[in-house]
Amino acid sequence: MHESQFPHFVDWAITSKCNLSCKHCRGFPEGGVSTERAKKLIAEIAELRPGWVIIEGGEPLLREDIFELLGLMQQRQLEAHLITNGMLLNPQILTTLKQLGVRVMISIDGATQATYEAIRNGANFDRVVQSAGDCAKEGLLEAINTTLLKTNYTEIPGLLELAASIGVPRVTFIGLKPCQGYLEKLLTPAEYGEAIRLACQAAQETAVEFFFDEPFFWPTVREWGLLAQMPAVNTGILVSSTSACIFGEYLFIETNGEVKPCSFAPMTIGNVNEKPLGEIWGEALSSPFLHRLKDPKTKTGYCRSCQYLEDCKGCCSRTFVLTGDWFSPDPVCPLSLKLAVREEIK
């Protein structure tokens, strides 16, 4: 297989078990992947030579065999990035994660107790800040992850200040996945624009790096003349080789073994409980639909006249969820406001 034919990374939701009830939880399908199958799956992931593996959930630390599986990943020389809500971290777990060479990302969706605890039911703000600090002291904390919602995006400056006080080098801002009440929680184009401005400004003031996990981020930065820097190193979410939507260029393994071309995607391309991951990836590589979707020229509407189309393509999965059309423009792109008017004038 040519280098370009390997997945950028594999994102594995390893358990649906969770100790919190979050407002933006996407929900999980029934079923799971057994320990025996998970062990074989790790070997199959290693054969695909991804840049790294994201381990998430649910709360991955609630999976009873998690450390055994992380140990196998270490043996296979897979770079593992674990996303946790931080509530279960303790000195013993931190020591184990350090021994296993795992990089940790902790989800903190608010800079204040009120915002954070309103979003993450059952969580404790002081506890997560303490856990993040302990993790940072051990050199394990790679980033704070924040899912952007209407109720927290104005706290972006505070989140970067919080990261600086904890001693974590970066914050990753992640788009909201489809969930209950999705439309009421999702940022509008104008709000996304404001979020990008806030992040760029706060990064200058705090010297904390950030990665904005949206394909329209860099186009917006360039169009508006904002100051932003690519994080110095690859993180567990960042793909530095491209800023465009990477739908179909990585693999998402759902808690029940379903495989998707994107963690947002309302479509499956196989199930690891039914066939090997390599076979599923091979079928994805040869899929006419995925080839079409990856081609920027298939986009319609105002995207066609956008000079940043090849560097962006919009978020394919979100576009489909909101419009029912895979090839439509991304409805929440900040540049869409100006582009849509230009299209109407034509």
Residue, then its C-alpha position, 0 to 999 in steps of 0.5 A: m500500500h502506498e503511503s498516501q493510502f494509509p489512514h491518517f489515524v484511527d479513532w476508536a470509541i472503545t466503550s459506551k460506558c460513561n460516568l457522566s451525562c453530557k448535554h452534547c452526548r451523541g449517544f451510542p449504539e447497542g453492542g460492543v467489541s469483546t476483549e478477544r476481538a479488540k486484541k485482534l483489532i489492535a493487530e489489524i490497526a497496526e497493519l494499516r500504519p495510522g499516524w496515531v490512534i485516538i481512544e475515546g468513549g464514553e469514558p475509556l477508563l471504564r472499560e475493564d480491559i483498557f490497560e491491557l489493550l493500551g499495553l498491546m498498542q504499545q507493543r505494536q508501537l501504536e501512538a495512543h491518545l486517550i480522551t477522558n473526562g478526567m473524573l476517574l484519574n488518580p495517581q495510580i492511573l497516571t503512573t500506568l498511563k505514563q508506563l504505557g506511553v499514552r498521551v492524554m487529552i482531558s475534555i473541559d467544556g467551559a472556563t467556569q464551574a457554572t458553564y462546565e457543570a451545566i454541560r457535563n452533568g455529574a462532573n465537578f469543575d474543581r476535580v477536573v482542573q485538579s486532574a488536569g494539573d496532576c496530569a500536566k505535572e506528569g508530562l502526560l497532558e497533551a491538550i484540553n479538548t473543548t466541544l463548542l456549543k452556543t453556551n460555551y463559545t464566549e468562554i474561549p479566552g477563559l479556556l486558554e487562560l485556564a490552560a495556561s494556569i494548568g500548564v497544558p500547552r494547547v486547547t483543541f476546539i472541536g465541532l459539535k457532533p449531532c446530538q439531541g437538540y443539535l440545532e439549538k446547540l450548534l453555532t451559527p456562521a456568525e458565532y463560528g466567526e466570533a469563536i475563531r476571532l476569540a481563539c486567535q486573539a486569546a492565543q496571542e495574549t496567553a501564548v497557549e497554542f490551539f487547534f480549531d478542528e474545523p475545515f473552514f478555520w484556516p480559510t477564515v483566518r486568511e480571509w479576515g487577516l487574523l493571526a494564528q499558528m499551527p501547533a508545533v507538533n501533531t496532536g491526537i486530533l490535528v492532521s498537519s498535512t491538510s486543513a481540508c475535511i478528511f472524511g474517508e481519509y481516517l477510520f472511526i470505530e464505533t462502540n459496537g464495532e461499526v466503522k465509519p469514514c468520519s466520527f460525525a458520519p451518519m453512514t457505516i462502511g463495515n463492522v469489525n465484528e464481521k470482517p477485518l479492518g484492513e478489508i473494510w479500509g480497502e473497500a473504502l479506498s475503492s468506493p466511488f462515492l467516497h472518491r466523489l465526496k473527496d473531490p472538491k469539484t463535486k461541491t455545489g452552491y457558493c462553495r464553487s466560487c470560494q477560493y479556499l475550496e480545496d483547502c476546506k471542502g466544509c464538514c461533509s458529515r455535518t452538511f449532510v445532517l443539516t441539509g440531506d445533501w453530501f455535496s452542499p456547502d457547509p451551512v455553518c461556514p463563517l465565509s458563507l455569509k459573504l459568499a451566499v450574497r455573492e451567489e445571489i447577485k450572480 
